[in-house]
């Protein structure tokens, strides 16, 4: 079976510790967004949903990192997540983690791969 890949954006649009790029998905049957950020030179993608309360993380569209650029932060309650694993590093998300989305960087483009729970957005 061929693995489906969905284009997110040009890889250069996602700068180290900078703004992330949001993309539409269907998560667990509901309309949602995913996002991709770059940390340590690697692109990581997650469902844009806090593990503490199921709300979007970014405080301004695409702003996912806190001021030190070391953690992804939920804008609502300050939950902190490790960018390369999605695991909670502090705040009210204790023991939780972000839902990862497989991302592939190839030919200067970023793609995400749907799985059984995270599918392409409905038309």
C-alpha positions in Angstrom: 0.0 0.0 0.0 1.4 3.4 -1.0 1.8 5.9 1.8 -0.2 9.1 1.2 1.5 12.4 1.6 -0.1 15.8 1.8 1.9 19.0 0.9 2.1 21.4 3.8 4.4 24.2 2.5 7.9 24.9 1.2 10.5 23.8 3.8 12.0 27.3 3.9 8.7 28.6 5.3 9.4 26.9 8.6 12.4 28.5 10.2 14.3 27.3 13.3 12.4 28.4 16.4 10.3 30.6 14.3 6.6 30.7 13.3 5.0 27.4 12.6 2.7 26.6 9.7 -0.8 25.5 10.3 -2.6 23.0 8.0 -6.1 21.7 7.9 -6.8 18.1 9.0 -9.7 15.9 10.0 -8.9 14.6 13.5 -10.9 11.8 15.0 -13.7 12.7 12.6 -13.7 16.5 13.4 -12.3 19.5 11.5 -9.1 20.5 13.1 -5.6 21.9 12.3 -2.2 20.5 12.5 1.0 22.5 12.7 4.7 22.1 11.8 7.6 23.8 13.5 11.4 23.4 13.2 13.6 22.6 16.2 17.2 21.5 16.1 17.1 21.6 12.3 14.3 19.0 12.2 10.6 19.6 11.3 8.0 18.3 13.7 4.3 18.2 13.2 1.5 17.8 15.8 -2.2 18.1 16.1 -3.0 21.7 17.2 -4.7 20.6 20.4 -3.4 21.0 23.9 -3.2 17.9 26.0 -4.6 19.8 29.0 -7.8 21.2 27.4 -8.6 20.4 23.8 -8.0 24.0 22.4 -5.5 25.3 19.8 -2.1 26.2 21.1 -1.0 29.2 19.1 -1.7 32.7 20.5 -1.3 34.4 17.2 -1.6 32.2 14.1 1.7 30.3 13.7 3.2 31.4 17.0 3.9 28.2 18.9 7.2 28.7 20.7 7.5 30.6 24.0 10.1 33.4 24.2 13.2 31.2 24.7 12.3 29.1 21.7 13.0 26.0 23.7 9.4 24.8 24.2 6.1 24.8 22.4 3.6 26.6 24.6 -0.2 26.6 24.9 -1.3 30.2 24.8 -4.2 29.7 27.1 -2.9 28.0 30.3 0.9 28.0 29.6 1.4 24.2 29.2 4.9 23.6 27.8 5.8 20.8 25.4 9.2 19.5 24.2 9.4 20.2 20.4 11.0 16.9 19.4 8.7 14.6 21.3 5.6 16.5 22.2 5.8 15.4 25.8 4.6 17.8 28.5 7.6 19.6 30.1 5.6 21.7 32.6 2.3 23.3 33.4 -1.2 21.8 33.5 -0.5 19.2 30.9 1.3 16.9 33.3 1.8 13.4 31.9 0.3 14.4 28.6 1.7 14.9 25.2 0.8 16.4 21.9 -0.5 14.1 19.2 2.3 13.7 16.6 1.7 13.8 12.9 4.3 12.2 10.7 6.1 14.8 8.6 8.5 14.3 5.7 11.0 16.8 4.3 11.9 16.1 0.7 12.9 18.2 -2.3 12.7 21.5 -0.3 9.0 20.7 0.6 7.3 19.6 3.8 4.6 16.9 3.6 2.5 15.2 6.3 1.3 11.6 6.3 -2.3 10.7 7.4 -2.9 7.8 9.8 -6.0 6.1 11.1 -6.9 9.1 13.3 -5.6 12.1 11.4 -6.9 12.3 7.9 -6.8 15.0 5.1 -9.3 17.8 5.7 -12.8 17.4 4.3 -13.5 19.4 1.2 
